[in-house]
């Protein structure tokens, strides 16, 4: 069975006349008759019976024809729905972008850009999944999201990617903390103090622990949480220090940010799986973020 045949069959069933159906379909009546005969041969049943004594090729459906009509109408309806949805997606009037992002970017970098994107493309839905960089990597690998923002260290040969942003990692301390007077902070000095850190799965946590091991030091993690506001409160009240992206701290939070010595930068990329090409909505979203990086 072909979609063309099903459409012709439904038109003929509604018109109940070969002549009228052929006119509606803008084809010759013999061509329509041949097409219906071919459909019957493929199915091995009689679908239509010409009505004796009637003009204009009047027909009625057999029991088999009635069953096919029900299914044909459903199939054609679903195809029409699919066609309309795909056309809407192609014109960016509908569609969904699923994106996984690190917590700090989701809280401080993306909100204004997401609102601007939604304003420009109101028909597109954004589904945002926030967690650690390793969480974003895992979701992308398992195709739970369409795109993810990951570190340069997490890039894989199977990923397509574009560089999104380079951000400095800084030491965050309270206004009264001794390190607040420093121009910069070495890793050795950083590890001399009690720390509040993200839980495992976050790049900051893993990178700092690697640095401590290389220096033969042990990170004194007094507090462990993924709640950024709680981390800031603990730092502002002098209970611990931490490392954050510079973008995540404002001057009115009672926190002082100092660069590491030597400086440390984090390169973040927006990535997708190459074997799963980006849809129209995904491509537009990636291009929008890059244009507004």
Secondary structure, DSSP 4 states (H G I P E B T S, - for coil): --HHHHHHHHHHHHH-BHHHHHHHHTS-HHHHHHHHHHHHHHHTS--EEEPTT-STTBEEE-HHHHHHHHHHHHHHHHHHHHHHHHHHHHTTSS-EEEEEEEHHIIIIISHHHHHHHHHH-TT-EEEEEEE-HHHHHHHHHTTSSSEEEEEGGG--TTEEEEEEEEEEEEEEEETTSGGGG-SEE-HHHHTTS-EEEPPTTSHHHHHHHHHHHHTT----EEEE-S-HHHHHHHHHTTS-BEEEEGGG--TTSSEEEEEEEEEEEEEEEEEEETTS---HHHHHHHHHHHHT-
